[in-house]
Amino acid sequence: MTKIKYSGSQWIGAIPIEWKVNRLRYNCDFKTGGTPPDKYGINLIGDGYPWITAQDMGNGFEITKYTQYISDDAIKLCKYKLFPAGSILLVCIASVGKIGYSLEKTYSNQQITSLKSKAHLFDKYLLYLVISLSPMIEKDASSNVVSIINTQYLKNINCCFPIYKEQQLIANFLDEKVNKIDKIINDLNKQIDIINDYRKSLIIETVTKGLRNKIKLKDTKINWIGYIPQHWNVKKIKHSFVDNNFGIKVGPFGSSLTDCVVSESEGDYKIYGQANLIRRNFLFGDNYITKKDFNRLKNYEVIAGDIVVSMMGTIGKCRVVPNNIERGIMDSHLIKIRLDKKIMNSKYFEYQYEGNNIYEQLLYYSNGSIMSGLNSTIIKNVYFVYPPIDEQNEIVKYLDSKCAKINKILEEKNKQIEQMQQYKKSIIYEYVTGKKRVRGAEELYG
């Protein structure tokens, strides 16, 4: 039976009596990246060393695919720090806590800090040790206005260390366990992709062909839409707005909101943003404005039945504003659309907007790139399919029922993924802090 002692650290707790505790600074070397001048820039052609960003990282997986590189000229002339092969890469600004394991020599910007094991520390053991630290690191980082962790903080974290041979045993054991867990997670993600593809195809087929079988179709002569029922129409979105063009409005300039955002306890009216669209949840968010600022910005109020579309960041997300929301306004990243309900059911609009044909039109009207953001002119000129309003209502009722069942399955799959992620974190923590021992570990100490 393992004899234990208190580590002196709250996050570690009790550890095997043979293990040592000391700070990370004595066990690994630290380097922080930097951004090269534009003229030496980043390239996509494989010239030089891989350039790693936060988007390349996550969950402690080995980084095996590289999409960007830093040129040899930048390396020689700008003298940027090279992260050695076998480094643990940790995001320390913004997306704090994301982790990657670099198999090659790499570079990065100042958002990422590398930790490289010293001779007495096994690389992969350090990886799992840092993974076990990430919840604490994320928690401490969140206390800042912008999530950030500095190198000095990392160096002073107390960690526990068995002898080198046990580190190897632990790392090899966790490699096997984590690979099995990750395979299950990957399989669940593939299932989710298949279900999402089915959901999308169901929506596209239904909103462009309807629910009635053996009905005559006509060619719209519009590449993005193709054939539709003969008695349906196609026209641009702007023809279904309330009061023509007054039915669409872009959110306020960022500067109009910058200085007046307050907390829920201080404000009277909520600010809605693209996070509400991504999460499909209008309860989310804690940014508010006072009554005085609401009266100044009242033209940007969103009400039940309005359509809100994301115009920057996550482009083109579209949601109907639900009933019984807190009264409030949209932020500068949203566009609101108010439809003539005699012509268009708002929920039918949302379903049709989810189709690929709409995205392709947005791409076309924005000259091939929507990365810089949408605008009201682009949205006004998108073609929509217009069934009679009674058929729109039937389609909405049908898709609501079908999608509710699909969404329930997706929720269960995502719940299973979350459970597996938690299990992975707990098993890593248990073994790198000695709560559980790998077979044969105790015999290493005689």
C-alpha positions in Angstrom: 0.0 0.0 0.0 1.3 3.4 -0.9 2.4 5.6 2.0 1.4 9.2 1.5 2.4 12.7 2.7 0.9 16.1 2.3 2.4 18.0 -0.7 1.9 21.5 0.8 -0.1 22.4 -2.3 -3.9 22.6 -2.3 -4.3 21.5 -5.9 -2.0 18.5 -5.5 -3.1 17.3 -2.0 -1.6 14.1 -0.8 1.2 12.4 -2.8 3.3 9.2 -2.5 6.0 9.6 0.2 8.8 9.0 -2.3 7.7 11.9 -4.6 9.2 15.4 -4.5 7.5 18.8 -4.7 9.2 21.8 -6.2 8.5 24.7 -8.6 8.3 24.3 -12.4 11.2 26.8 -12.8 13.6 24.0 -11.5 12.2 21.4 -13.9 11.8 23.1 -17.3 12.9 26.0 -19.4 10.5 28.7 -20.6 10.3 30.7 -23.8 7.7 33.1 -25.1 7.2 33.8 -28.8 7.2 37.1 -30.7 5.7 38.5 -33.9 8.1 39.2 -36.8 7.9 42.4 -38.8 5.5 42.2 -41.7 8.2 42.1 -44.4 9.5 38.8 -43.0 5.9 37.6 -42.5 4.3 34.2 -42.2 4.0 32.0 -45.3 1.9 29.0 -46.3 4.4 27.2 -48.5 6.5 25.4 -46.0 9.5 27.7 -46.1 11.3 27.7 -42.7 10.0 26.4 -39.4 6.3 25.8 -38.5 4.5 28.8 -37.0 2.0 27.7 -34.3 -1.1 29.7 -33.3 -3.7 29.0 -30.6 -6.0 27.7 -33.4 -3.6 24.8 -33.9 -3.8 23.6 -30.3 -6.2 22.0 -27.9 -6.7 19.3 -25.3 -3.0 18.2 -25.1 -3.0 16.4 -28.5 0.3 16.2 -30.4 0.5 18.9 -33.2 1.2 17.0 -36.4 -0.3 19.3 -39.0 1.2 22.7 -39.7 -0.6 25.4 -41.8 1.8 28.3 -41.5 5.6 28.8 -41.5 8.1 31.5 -40.6 10.7 32.1 -43.2 14.4 31.4 -42.8 15.1 35.2 -43.3 12.9 36.0 -40.3 14.6 33.4 -38.2 18.1 34.7 -39.1 17.5 38.4 -39.1 14.8 38.8 -36.4 16.4 36.3 -34.0 13.1 35.0 -32.8 13.2 32.3 -30.1 13.0 28.7 -31.4 10.8 26.3 -29.4 12.7 23.0 -29.2 11.1 19.7 -30.4 9.3 18.1 -27.6 8.1 21.4 -26.1 4.8 21.8 -24.3 3.1 24.9 -25.9 0.7 26.8 -23.6 -1.6 29.6 -24.6 -1.2 32.4 -22.0 -3.2 35.2 -23.5 -7.0 35.2 -24.4 -7.6 31.5 -25.0 -5.7 30.6 -21.8 -5.1 27.0 -21.0 -5.1 25.5 -24.6 -2.2 23.1 -24.8 -0.2 21.5 -27.6 2.8 19.1 -27.8 5.3 20.1 -30.5 7.0 17.2 -32.3 9.2 19.6 -34.3 11.1 22.8 -33.7 8.6 25.6 -33.9 8.0 29.4 -33.6 5.0 31.3 -32.3 3.8 34.8 -31.3 3.7 36.2 -27.8 0.4 34.5 -27.1 2.1 31.2 -26.6 4.8 30.1 -24.0 6.8 26.9 -24.4 7.9 24.7 -21.5 10.8 22.3 -22.3 11.7 19.5 -19.9 15.1 19.5 -18.3 17.2 16.3 -18.3 15.6 14.8 -15.2 12.0 15.3 -16.5 10.3 13.1 -19.1 8.7 15.2 -21.9 5.4 13.4 -22.0 5.1 13.4 -18.2 5.4 17.2 -18.3 2.7 17.3 -21.0 0.3 15.5 -18.7 1.4 17.5 -15.7 0.5 20.8 -17.6 -2.8 19.4 -18.7 -3.6 18.7 -15.1 -2.7 22.3 -14.2 -4.8 23.9 -16.9 -8.1 24.2 -14.9 -6.2 26.1 -12.2 -4.4 28.2 -14.8 -7.6 29.1 -16.5 -9.3 30.0 -13.2 -6.4 32.3 -12.2 -6.3 33.9 -15.6 -10.0 34.8 -15.6 -9.5 37.3 -12.8 -7.9 39.7 -15.3 -9.8 42.0 -17.7 -8.2 40.1 -20.6 -7.4 36.5 -19.7 -3.6 36.4 -19.3 -1.0 34.3 -17.4 2.6 35.5 -17.2 5.7 33.4 -17.3 6.6 34.3 -13.7 3.3 32.8 -12.5 4.0 29.6 -14.4 7.6 29.3 -13.0 6.4 29.5 -9.4 3.7 26.8 -9.6 4.5 23.9 -7.3 4.3 20.5 -8.9 5.0 16.9 -7.8 7.6 14.7 -9.4 8.3 11.0 -9.1 11.7 9.6 -10.3 12.3 9.5 -14.0 11.4 5.8 -14.5 8.0 6.3 -12.9 7.5 9.4 -15.0 8.0 7.2 -18.1 5.6 4.5 -16.7 2.9 7.1 -16.0 3.3 8.8 -19.4 3.2 5.5 -21.3 0.1 4.4 -19.3 -1.7 7.7 -19.9 -0.8 7.7 -23.7 -2.7 4.4 -24.0 -5.6 5.5 -21.8 -6.0 8.9 -23.5 -5.7 7.4 -27.0 -8.7 5.1 -26.2 -10.7 8.0 -24.8 -9.9 10.3 -27.7 -11.0 7.5 -30.1 -14.4 7.4 -28.4 -14.6 11.2 -28.6 -13.6 11.3 -32.3 -16.2 8.6 -33.0 -18.9 10.7 -31.3 -17.8 13.8 -33.2 -18.1 11.9 -36.5 -21.6 10.8 -35.5 -22.5 14.5 -34.7 -21.2 15.5 -38.1 -23.4 12.9 -39.8 -26.5 14.0 -37.8 -25.8 17.7 -38.6 -25.4 16.9 -42.3 -28.7 15.0 -42.2 -30.4 17.9 -40.4 -29.1 20.4 -42.9 -30.1 18.4 -46.0 -33.6 17.8 -44.4 -34.0 21.6 -44.0 -32.7 22.5 -47.4 -34.9 19.9 -49.2 -38.0 20.9 -47.2 -37.7 24.7 -47.6 -37.0 24.5 -51.3 -39.3 21.6 -52.4 -42.1 21.7 -49.7 -44.0 18.8 -48.1 -46.3 17.8 -51.0 -45.3 14.8 -53.1 -45.6 14.6 -56.9 -45.9 18.3 -57.4 -44.8 20.0 -60.6 -41.5 21.9 -60.4 -40.2 24.9 -62.3 -36.6 26.1 -62.9 -35.9 29.4 -61.2 -32.9 30.0 -63.4 -31.0 31.0 -60.2 -28.0 28.7 -59.7 -28.2 28.8 -55.9 -31.8 27.7 -55.8 -32.6 25.5 -58.9 -36.0 23.9 -59.1 -39.0 24.8 -56.8 -42.7 24.0 -56.8 -44.5 25.7 -59.7 -46.8 27.8 -57.6 -43.9 29.2 -55.4 -42.1 32.5 -56.0 -38.5 33.7 -55.8 -37.5 37.3 -54.9 -35.0 39.2 -52.9 -35.2 39.5 -49.2 -35.7 43.2 -49.3 -39.2 42.7 -50.7 -40.4 41.1 -47.5 -39.2 43.8 -45.0 -41.7 45.8 -43.0 -41.9 49.2 -44.6 -39.6 48.1 -47.4 -36.0 49.0 -46.6 -36.8 50.3 -43.1 -37.1 46.6 -42.0 -33.3 46.2 -41.8 -30.9 47.9 -39.5 -27.2 47.5 -38.7 -26.1 47.5 -35.0 -24.7 50.7 -33.5 -21.1 51.8 -34.0 -18.9 50.2 -31.4 -18.0 53.6 -30.0 -21.7 54.2 -29.2 -21.6 51.3 -26.7 -18.0 51.2 -25.6 -18.3 53.6 -22.7 -21.9 52.7 -21.6 -21.7 49.0 -21.0 -22.5 48.1 -17.4 -23.1 45.0 -15.3 -26.5 43.4 -14.8 -26.8 45.0 -11.3 -26.2 48.5 -12.7 -28.2 48.3 -16.0 -31.8 48.1 -16.9 -31.7 46.8 -20.5 -29.7 43.9 -22.0 -27.2 44.0 -24.9 -27.5 41.0 -27.3 -24.6 39.8 -29.4 -23.5 37.0 -31.7 -22.8 34.7 -28.7 -26.6 34.5 -28.3 -26.9 33.3 -31.9 -24.1 30.8 -31.6 -25.5 29.3 -28.4 -29.1 29.6 -29.5 -29.8 31.1 -26.1 -31.0 34.7 -25.5 -30.7 34.2 -21.7 -26.9 34.2 -22.1 -24.8 37.3 -21.4 -24.3 39.9 -18.7 -23.7 43.2 -20.6 -26.3 45.9 -19.9 -27.0 49.6 -20.4 -28.9 52.1 -18.3 -32.3 53.5 -19.1 -30.7 56.8 -20.3 -28.5 55.0 -22.8 -31.3 52.8 -23.9 -33.4 55.8 -24.8 -30.5 57.1 -26.9 -30.1 53.8 -28.7 -33.7 52.8 -28.9 -33.6 52.4 -32.7 -31.4 49.3 -32.1 -34.0 47.5 -29.8 -34.7 43.9 -30.7 -38.2 42.5 -30.1 -39.8 39.0 -30.3 -40.1 37.9 -34.0 -37.2 40.0 -35.2 -34.5 38.2 -37.2 -30.9 38.9 -36.0 -27.9 38.0 -38.2 -24.2 38.0 -37.2 -22.2 40.3 -39.5 -18.7 39.9 -38.1 -16.6 37.1 -36.6 -18.9 34.1 -37.0 -20.5 35.3 -40.2 -24.1 34.6 -41.2 -25.6 33.0 -38.1 -29.3 33.8 -38.0 -31.9 33.4 -35.3 -35.4 34.5 -34.6 -35.7 36.6 -31.4 -37.9 34.5 -29.0 -40.8 35.6 -26.9 -40.4 36.9 -23.3 -36.8 38.1 -23.7 -35.4 40.8 -21.5 -35.9 44.1 -23.2 -32.7 45.3 -24.8 -30.7 46.3 -27.9 -28.3 44.5 -30.3 -24.6 45.2 -30.4 -22.4 46.4 -33.3 -21.9 42.8 -34.6 -25.5 42.2 -35.5 -28.0 43.2 -38.1 -31.7 43.0 -37.4 -34.4 42.3 -39.9 -38.1 42.9 -39.3 -40.4 41.0 -41.8 -43.9 41.6 -43.1 -45.6 38.6 -41.4 -48.2 38.5 -44.2 -45.4 37.5 -46.6 -42.8 35.6 -44.5 -42.9 33.5 -41.4 -39.8 34.5 -39.4 -39.0 30.9 -38.5 -39.3 29.8 -42.1 -36.8 32.6 -42.9 -34.4 31.2 -40.2 -34.7 27.7 -41.6 -34.1 28.8 -45.2 -31.2 31.0 -44.1 -29.4 27.9 -42.7 -29.2 26.4 -46.2 -26.0 26.4 -48.3 -27.7 28.3 -51.1 -27.9 31.4 -48.9 -24.3 31.2 -47.8 -23.2 30.9 -51.4 -25.1 34.0 -52.3 -23.6 35.9 -49.4 -20.1 34.8 -50.6 -21.0 35.9 -54.2 -22.3 39.4 -53.2 -19.3 40.0 -51.0 -16.9 39.4 -53.9 -15.7 36.0 -52.7 -14.9 36.8 -49.1 -17.1 37.4 -46.2 -14.3 37.4 -43.7 -14.4 41.3 -43.5 -18.1 41.1 -42.5 -21.6 41.4 -44.0 -23.6 44.6 -44.5 -27.2 45.4 -45.1 -26.8 45.9 -48.8 -25.5 42.3 -49.2 -28.3 40.8 -47.2 -31.0 42.9 -49.0 -30.0 41.3 -52.4 -30.1 37.7 -51.4 -32.7 35.6 -53.2 -35.2 33.7 -51.1 -37.9 31.1 -51.9 -41.4 32.3 -51.1 -44.1 29.7 -50.7 -47.6 30.8 -49.8 -47.7 31.8 -46.1 -50.0 28.8 -45.2 -47.3 26.4 -46.7 -44.6 28.2 -44.8 -46.5 27.7 -41.6 -46.9 23.9 -42.4 -43.2 23.6 -43.2 -42.2 25.4 -39.9 -44.4 23.1 -37.9 -42.9 20.0 -39.6 -39.3 21.1 -39.2 -39.8 22.2 -35.6 -41.0 18.7 -34.8 -38.2 16.9 -36.8 -35.4 19.2 -35.6 -36.5 18.9 -31.9 -35.9 15.2 -32.1 -32.6 15.6 -33.9 -31.5 18.3 -31.4 -32.3 15.9 -28.5 -29.9 13.3 -30.1 -27.2 15.9 -30.6 -27.5 17.1 -27.0 -27.0 13.5 -25.8 -24.0 13.0 -28.0 -22.5 16.3 -26.8 -23.2 15.3 -23.2 -21.3 12.0 -23.8 -18.3 14.0 -25.2 -18.3 16.3 -22.2 -18.4 13.2 -19.8 -15.5 11.7 -21.7 -13.5 14.9 -21.5 -14.1 15.1 -17.8 -13.1 11.5 -17.4 -9.8 12.1 -19.3 -9.0 15.1 -17.1 -9.7 13.2 -13.9 -7.6 10.2 -14.9 -4.7 12.4 -15.9 -4.9 14.3 -12.6 -5.1 11.1 -10.5 -1.9 9.6 -12.0 0.3 12.7 -12.2 -0.5 13.5 -8.5 0.0 9.9 -7.3 -3.6 9.3 -6.3 -3.3 6.2 -8.4 -0.1 4.3 -9.2 0.9 2.6 -12.4 1.6 -1.2 -11.9 5.2 -1.7 -10.9 5.8 1.9 -9.8 6.3 1.2 -6.1 8.9 -1.5 -6.8 11.1 1.1 -8.5 11.9 2.6 -5.0 13.1 -0.7 -3.5 
